[in-house]
Amino acid sequence: MMEGKKGVVMLDFTLSEEQLAIQRLVREFADKEIRPVASQFERDEEGQLAEEIFRKAARIGMLGLPVPRDYGGSEAFNVECSLALEELAVGCGGIATAIGASWFGQTPIMMAATQEQRQRWFPTFASTEETNLCCMAMTEPQGGSDIENPYMESRTIRTRVRIEGERLIVNGHKLWPSNSDNSYLYTVVATTDPNLGDIGSCIVVVPRNAPGLSFGKPYRKMGMDADRNGDIFFDNVEVPLDHLLGKVRDGARILQRALIYDRTGAGAISVGMARGAYEIALNYAKERVVTARPMIQNPITSAMFGDMATAIDAARLLVLRSAWFNAQRGQANIGWATMAKVYASDVAMKVTTDCVQLMGSYGYSKEVGVEKYIRDAKIIQIYIGANKLTRQVNGETL
Ligand SMILES: Cc1cc2nc3c(=O)[nH]c(=O)nc-3n(C[C@H](O)[C@H](O)[C@H](O)COP(=O)(O)OP(=O)(O)OC[C@H]3O[C@@H](n4cnc5c(N)ncnc54)[C@H](O)[C@@H]3O)c2cc1C
């Protein structure tokens, strides 16, 4: 929002030249590098195809998009990151999730790192030579939603940190994080003692080569195949004391703030997947002749497209509102981020399902690629705060 003439408050929906340039760059990247291979991630069990995409993304500076310029990044704020995630997700939800989750892992470091910690980690995220993904390790075997649920006050976290002199010793088991076995750094949500609640909560940064860190084989899933999700085991993992972000007791606060950015990103990914399915189905409906005329001329069909376009736009506006406020100092708002994530993920499920329906058996075919959007979209109603839980928490704060 901005001050207009005579003090009238105006809304400005125009994207800046820089925002348009990022959107264009990522759209071209998705069209050229991701879309042509999107259907192959399902069979890419070793993840080589995805690795190649991440390498190319690093080369054009995408992995370090939010990293401050002083450290070699593009210093993109939340609106630019949301625009980028939408474009990536039109190409493939799994690639968008992996890159978005990498930014999510970087977020607590951006929020709480000391100058020395920033100097140590930021340039590696921004590297265009190496592929340095980051992993945000929250979920554990006994609970995913509960760890993100502020009402649980960090009491369900079982990954323990012991402070021994100048060392931190980490023990525990995380599962499901994006980029689980292919990250360079792990941002780990932990506790010194779950009985202390939020007072014991902490976030520890663990490098991939830390002794005692090991990984299980990535899980096979319904969708999001380009993202690698599996077990991460911490067996007396030792890191220096200055791998703690902030202090013990800061963990819950940092996590809850980071979730604002991540939920906004999940909303943007949902918008991208809905748009991807919609664009394919719309082209199809213009060509496909049913009852002697193009399908789109059927009033029921055209109304469905009208509704889908409205829902996608409404979801995008919620995402961009949240992103815009996230980029203003002190204005980030969990309620708006949650509205954006919940609404956009529900829209993505509805739109992708309707698109398959509209395209008949072609929609159901793996060759066309619309059914993939449904399979990828489903998890966004579950991850980064299951929609039922986040609806409840949002409702209670109204
Ligand atoms: C592709 C993918 C990417 C992921 N990325 C990450 C990542 O980067 N980092 C990470 O740590 N984890 C990640 N996850 C894990 C994901 O965030 C968790 O699975 C999610 O938080 C849900 O936790 P859960 O599976 O333990 O389900 P549970 O917490 O057991 O929830 C199951 C269901 O119970 C319901 N429910 C839970 N709590 C409530 C409540 N209070 N009120 C009403 N209903 C409720 C919801 O409907 C929910 O869907 C990822 C998972 C996938 C599949």
The ligand as an SDF file (V2000), in Angstrom:
LIG
                    3D

 53 58  0  0  0  0  0  0  0  0999 V2000
    6.9070  -33.7570   -0.2990 C   0  0  0  0  0  0  0  0  0  0  0  0
    7.0490  -33.5070    1.1730 C   0  0  0  0  0  0  0  0  0  0  0  0
    7.8710  -32.4680    1.5930 C   0  0  0  0  0  0  0  0  0  0  0  0
    8.0610  -32.2470    2.9590 C   0  0  0  0  0  0  0  0  0  0  0  0
    8.9640  -31.2910    3.3640 N   0  0  0  0  0  0  0  0  0  0  0  0
    9.2860  -31.1900    4.6710 C   0  0  0  0  0  0  0  0  0  0  0  0
   10.3490  -30.3340    5.1070 C   0  0  0  0  0  0  0  0  0  0  0  0
   10.9900  -29.6410    4.2960 O   0  0  0  0  0  0  0  0  0  0  0  0
   10.6770  -30.3430    6.4230 N   0  0  0  0  0  0  0  0  0  0  0  0
   10.0190  -31.1170    7.3350 C   0  0  0  0  0  0  0  0  0  0  0  0
   10.3940  -31.1040    8.4920 O   0  0  0  0  0  0  0  0  0  0  0  0
    8.9880  -31.9100    6.9680 N   0  0  0  0  0  0  0  0  0  0  0  0
    8.6160  -31.9770    5.6650 C   0  0  0  0  0  0  0  0  0  0  0  0
    7.5870  -32.8100    5.2690 N   0  0  0  0  0  0  0  0  0  0  0  0
    6.7870  -33.4880    6.2730 C   0  0  0  0  0  0  0  0  0  0  0  0
    5.4470  -32.7750    6.5100 C   0  0  0  0  0  0  0  0  0  0  0  0
    5.6630  -31.4160    6.8520 O   0  0  0  0  0  0  0  0  0  0  0  0
    4.6740  -33.4990    7.6170 C   0  0  0  0  0  0  0  0  0  0  0  0
    4.3420  -34.7800    7.1200 O   0  0  0  0  0  0  0  0  0  0  0  0
    3.4290  -32.7160    8.0170 C   0  0  0  0  0  0  0  0  0  0  0  0
    3.8100  -31.6890    8.9010 O   0  0  0  0  0  0  0  0  0  0  0  0
    2.3780  -33.5700    8.6730 C   0  0  0  0  0  0  0  0  0  0  0  0
    2.9180  -34.3150    9.7050 O   0  0  0  0  0  0  0  0  0  0  0  0
    2.5720  -35.8880    9.8540 P   0  0  0  0  0  0  0  0  0  0  0  0
    2.7970  -36.5180    8.5440 O   0  0  0  0  0  0  0  0  0  0  0  0
    3.3130  -36.3790   11.0400 O   0  0  0  0  0  0  0  0  0  0  0  0
    1.0300  -35.9150   10.1110 O   0  0  0  0  0  0  0  0  0  0  0  0
    0.2390  -35.6480   11.5200 P   0  0  0  0  0  0  0  0  0  0  0  0
    0.8750  -34.5390   12.2250 O   0  0  0  0  0  0  0  0  0  0  0  0
    0.1250  -36.9410   12.2230 O   0  0  0  0  0  0  0  0  0  0  0  0
   -1.1300  -35.2280   10.9640 O   0  0  0  0  0  0  0  0  0  0  0  0
   -1.9890  -36.1190   10.2340 C   0  0  0  0  0  0  0  0  0  0  0  0
   -3.3020  -35.4390    9.9980 C   0  0  0  0  0  0  0  0  0  0  0  0
   -3.9120  -35.1730   11.2690 O   0  0  0  0  0  0  0  0  0  0  0  0
   -4.6350  -33.9920   11.2080 C   0  0  0  0  0  0  0  0  0  0  0  0
   -4.2590  -33.1020   12.3240 N   0  0  0  0  0  0  0  0  0  0  0  0
   -3.0450  -32.9860   12.9230 C   0  0  0  0  0  0  0  0  0  0  0  0
   -3.1020  -32.0900   13.9240 N   0  0  0  0  0  0  0  0  0  0  0  0
   -4.3700  -31.6300   13.9590 C   0  0  0  0  0  0  0  0  0  0  0  0
   -5.0800  -30.7100   14.7770 C   0  0  0  0  0  0  0  0  0  0  0  0
   -4.4980  -30.0690   15.8100 N   0  0  0  0  0  0  0  0  0  0  0  0
   -6.3860  -30.4740   14.5190 N   0  0  0  0  0  0  0  0  0  0  0  0
   -7.0220  -31.1350   13.5220 C   0  0  0  0  0  0  0  0  0  0  0  0
   -6.4110  -32.0310   12.7360 N   0  0  0  0  0  0  0  0  0  0  0  0
   -5.1030  -32.2800   12.9360 C   0  0  0  0  0  0  0  0  0  0  0  0
   -4.3990  -33.3380    9.8760 C   0  0  0  0  0  0  0  0  0  0  0  0
   -5.4830  -33.5950    9.0400 O   0  0  0  0  0  0  0  0  0  0  0  0
   -3.2150  -34.0630    9.3460 C   0  0  0  0  0  0  0  0  0  0  0  0
   -3.2640  -34.0850    7.9580 O   0  0  0  0  0  0  0  0  0  0  0  0
    7.3790  -33.0440    3.9220 C   0  0  0  0  0  0  0  0  0  0  0  0
    6.5310  -34.0710    3.4760 C   0  0  0  0  0  0  0  0  0  0  0  0
    6.3850  -34.3090    2.1350 C   0  0  0  0  0  0  0  0  0  0  0  0
    5.5250  -35.4640    1.7140 C   0  0  0  0  0  0  0  0  0  0  0  0
  1  2  1  0
  2  3  1  0
  2 52  2  0
  3  4  2  0
  4  5  1  0
  4 50  1  0
  5  6  2  0
  6  7  1  0
  6 13  1  0
  7  8  2  0
  7  9  1  0
  9 10  1  0
 10 11  2  0
 10 12  1  0
 12 13  2  0
 13 14  1  0
 14 15  1  0
 14 50  1  0
 15 16  1  0
 16 17  1  0
 16 18  1  0
 18 19  1  0
 18 20  1  0
 20 21  1  0
 20 22  1  0
 22 23  1  0
 23 24  1  0
 24 25  2  0
 24 26  1  0
 24 27  1  0
 27 28  1  0
 28 29  2  0
 28 30  1  0
 28 31  1  0
 31 32  1  0
 32 33  1  0
 33 34  1  0
 33 48  1  0
 34 35  1  0
 35 36  1  0
 35 46  1  0
 36 37  1  0
 36 45  1  0
 37 38  2  0
 38 39  1  0
 39 40  1  0
 39 45  2  0
 40 41  1  0
 40 42  2  0
 42 43  1  0
 43 44  2  0
 44 45  1  0
 46 47  1  0
 46 48  1  0
 48 49  1  0
 50 51  2  0
 51 52  1  0
 52 53  1  0
M  END
$$$$
